[in-house]
Amino acid sequence: MPSRSIRWGLLSTARINERLIPAFRSVARSELLAVASSRGQEHAEHYAAQWQIPRAHGSYEALLADPQVDAIYLSLPNALHAPWAIRAAAAGKHILCEKPLALSAAEVDHMAEAAQRHGVLLQEAVMMRYHPQTLQLRQRLSGGAIGEVRLIRGTFTFPLERPGDIRLDPALGGGSIWDLGSYPVSFTRAMLGAEPIEVQGWQVAGQGGVDLSFAGQLHFAGGALAQFFSSFQAVPQAEVDLIGSAGAIHLDLPYLNKVGVDSQVRLSRLRPARATGTFGDASSQMEEEVLTYPLVNAYQDEVEAVVACLLEGAAPLVPLADSRGNIAALEALCISAREGRVVRL
Ligand SMILES: NC(=O)c1ccc[n+]([C@@H]2O[C@H](COP(=O)([O-])OP(=O)(O)OC[C@H]3O[C@@H](n4cnc5c(N)ncnc54)[C@H](OP(=O)(O)O)[C@@H]3O)[C@@H](O)[C@H]2O)c1
């Protein structure tokens, strides 16, 4: 790595950039250097001036040819992640690519192969996975915080009322499962540290063909089960419950998708010396612990982790095999919904 700090280029002027721009600036040894827009030089320059970004490129090709840029943040519509990640790798740029990393396991394999061949890092920008709330919860579960995990249930919904949004376009990889369902599936796999062995999904498709609502179930080796619901047709909801043999956990902001709001993890456990409840009613025998995490800008954790990989050789917090597992599960869920059958992985 030639530079003492990582010089980032934004590949697109997507709305999500607004969350990452402060993160690129607040992390030590990270510098936001350039932006590119497919809408031409004028648009790129206007955007660069608005966000005080030193260099503006009127095409993605020009950004990839910029020798000053070490790494790109790829915030394109989902269907463009794989082709542009592969081109960025060939140009020798490290890549932080928005979630979902791709739309099939085969695409992830092509991206991984390109990154390996050109010696660059490819990381999925699945912010919640880098945040202490997620990392500490995983440790607590491994330590038996709620005994054996029996069920993880996640919801992520909001009403999408913006005509022309990339999320409604099948050609761009739209659909609630890719945009929102990818979070509970990734969260569940991270908590269990395992991949599902079979999945089943149901979707409600809109006129354009993308799913507007999706419900899915996953079965893991060892017996843990998961259920999730994603939707563009419901009020904003983002919650996760984990139910175990010795306790339960409720997360009120599992995907950490708000800035400036504290998140809470509510753990309830059976007291060790409890009396035997009648008809399973042991709620009075539970003790509760609440952990609070102040949310400043959780995207900073993600950028910090990637910079540590690049400058210190730290191991990726979300290895590519993990991102691939998520895409394989989502792909299988889509096949299940389309074909009306359980899909084994
Ligand atoms: N991690 C998170 O919290 C989070 C949150 C929201 C979204 N995301 C992810 O970020 C990505 C972008 O989402 P967004 O809502 O920010 O997107 P968006 O505002 O719709 O922007 C997408 C950008 O992609 C570029 N683009 C290139 N070809 C395009 C095409 N054919 N159609 C539309 N846009 C095209 C455009 O930039 P130029 O014209 O300037 O090149 C456009 O501004 C998605 O993968 C999404 O899943 C992540």
The ligand as an SDF file (V2000), in Angstrom:
LIG
                    3D

 48 52  0  0  0  0  0  0  0  0999 V2000
  -25.6120    0.3600    4.0640 N   0  0  0  0  0  0  0  0  0  0  0  0
  -26.7320    1.0430    4.1270 C   0  0  0  0  0  0  0  0  0  0  0  0
  -27.1620    1.4790    5.1900 O   0  0  0  0  0  0  0  0  0  0  0  0
  -27.4690    1.3390    2.8510 C   0  0  0  0  0  0  0  0  0  0  0  0
  -28.5460    2.2350    2.8430 C   0  0  0  0  0  0  0  0  0  0  0  0
  -29.1390    2.5500    1.6210 C   0  0  0  0  0  0  0  0  0  0  0  0
  -28.6990    1.9560    0.4520 C   0  0  0  0  0  0  0  0  0  0  0  0
  -27.6740    1.0550    0.4950 N   0  0  0  0  0  0  0  0  0  0  0  0
  -27.1680    0.4070   -0.7430 C   0  0  0  0  0  0  0  0  0  0  0  0
  -26.5000    1.4150   -1.4890 O   0  0  0  0  0  0  0  0  0  0  0  0
  -26.7230    1.2190   -2.8850 C   0  0  0  0  0  0  0  0  0  0  0  0
  -27.2960    2.5280   -3.4670 C   0  0  0  0  0  0  0  0  0  0  0  0
  -28.5390    2.8140   -2.8570 O   0  0  0  0  0  0  0  0  0  0  0  0
  -29.1460    4.3270   -2.8820 P   0  0  0  0  0  0  0  0  0  0  0  0
  -30.5300    4.2590   -2.3870 O   0  0  0  0  0  0  0  0  0  0  0  0
  -28.2020    5.2450   -2.2090 O   0  0  0  0  0  0  0  0  0  0  0  0
  -29.1540    4.5770   -4.4610 O   0  0  0  0  0  0  0  0  0  0  0  0
  -29.5520    5.8560   -5.2970 P   0  0  0  0  0  0  0  0  0  0  0  0
  -29.6560    7.0690   -4.4360 O   0  0  0  0  0  0  0  0  0  0  0  0
  -30.6940    5.5000   -6.1710 O   0  0  0  0  0  0  0  0  0  0  0  0
  -28.2490    6.0640   -6.1850 O   0  0  0  0  0  0  0  0  0  0  0  0
  -27.7450    5.1190   -7.0520 C   0  0  0  0  0  0  0  0  0  0  0  0
  -26.6590    5.8230   -7.8960 C   0  0  0  0  0  0  0  0  0  0  0  0
  -26.1180    4.8840   -8.8020 O   0  0  0  0  0  0  0  0  0  0  0  0
  -25.7470    5.5540  -10.0030 C   0  0  0  0  0  0  0  0  0  0  0  0
  -26.3020    4.8030  -11.1330 N   0  0  0  0  0  0  0  0  0  0  0  0
  -25.5500    4.2740  -12.1320 C   0  0  0  0  0  0  0  0  0  0  0  0
  -26.3180    3.6330  -13.0140 N   0  0  0  0  0  0  0  0  0  0  0  0
  -27.5880    3.7600  -12.5830 C   0  0  0  0  0  0  0  0  0  0  0  0
  -28.8320    3.3190  -13.0910 C   0  0  0  0  0  0  0  0  0  0  0  0
  -28.9210    2.5940  -14.2190 N   0  0  0  0  0  0  0  0  0  0  0  0
  -29.9380    3.6350  -12.4110 N   0  0  0  0  0  0  0  0  0  0  0  0
  -29.8750    4.3440  -11.2590 C   0  0  0  0  0  0  0  0  0  0  0  0
  -28.7110    4.7770  -10.7200 N   0  0  0  0  0  0  0  0  0  0  0  0
  -27.5710    4.4990  -11.3860 C   0  0  0  0  0  0  0  0  0  0  0  0
  -26.2780    6.9890   -9.9280 C   0  0  0  0  0  0  0  0  0  0  0  0
  -25.1740    7.8150   -9.6020 O   0  0  0  0  0  0  0  0  0  0  0  0
  -24.4250    8.7150  -10.7170 P   0  0  0  0  0  0  0  0  0  0  0  0
  -25.4390    9.0490  -11.7690 O   0  0  0  0  0  0  0  0  0  0  0  0
  -23.9360    9.8900   -9.9900 O   0  0  0  0  0  0  0  0  0  0  0  0
  -23.3270    7.8950  -11.2890 O   0  0  0  0  0  0  0  0  0  0  0  0
  -27.2100    6.9690   -8.7250 C   0  0  0  0  0  0  0  0  0  0  0  0
  -27.1420    8.1630   -8.0090 O   0  0  0  0  0  0  0  0  0  0  0  0
  -27.6300   -0.0070   -3.0050 C   0  0  0  0  0  0  0  0  0  0  0  0
  -26.8440   -1.1380   -3.2420 O   0  0  0  0  0  0  0  0  0  0  0  0
  -28.2810   -0.1210   -1.6310 C   0  0  0  0  0  0  0  0  0  0  0  0
  -28.5950   -1.4700   -1.2870 O   0  0  0  0  0  0  0  0  0  0  0  0
  -27.0580    0.7590    1.6660 C   0  0  0  0  0  0  0  0  0  0  0  0
  1  2  1  0
  2  3  2  0
  2  4  1  0
  4  5  1  0
  4 48  2  0
  5  6  2  0
  6  7  1  0
  7  8  2  0
  8  9  1  0
  8 48  1  0
  9 10  1  0
  9 46  1  0
 10 11  1  0
 11 12  1  0
 11 44  1  0
 12 13  1  0
 13 14  1  0
 14 15  2  0
 14 16  1  0
 14 17  1  0
 17 18  1  0
 18 19  2  0
 18 20  1  0
 18 21  1  0
 21 22  1  0
 22 23  1  0
 23 24  1  0
 23 42  1  0
 24 25  1  0
 25 26  1  0
 25 36  1  0
 26 27  1  0
 26 35  1  0
 27 28  2  0
 28 29  1  0
 29 30  1  0
 29 35  2  0
 30 31  1  0
 30 32  2  0
 32 33  1  0
 33 34  2  0
 34 35  1  0
 36 37  1  0
 36 42  1  0
 37 38  1  0
 38 39  2  0
 38 40  1  0
 38 41  1  0
 42 43  1  0
 44 45  1  0
 44 46  1  0
 46 47  1  0
M  CHG  2   8   1  16  -1
M  END
$$$$
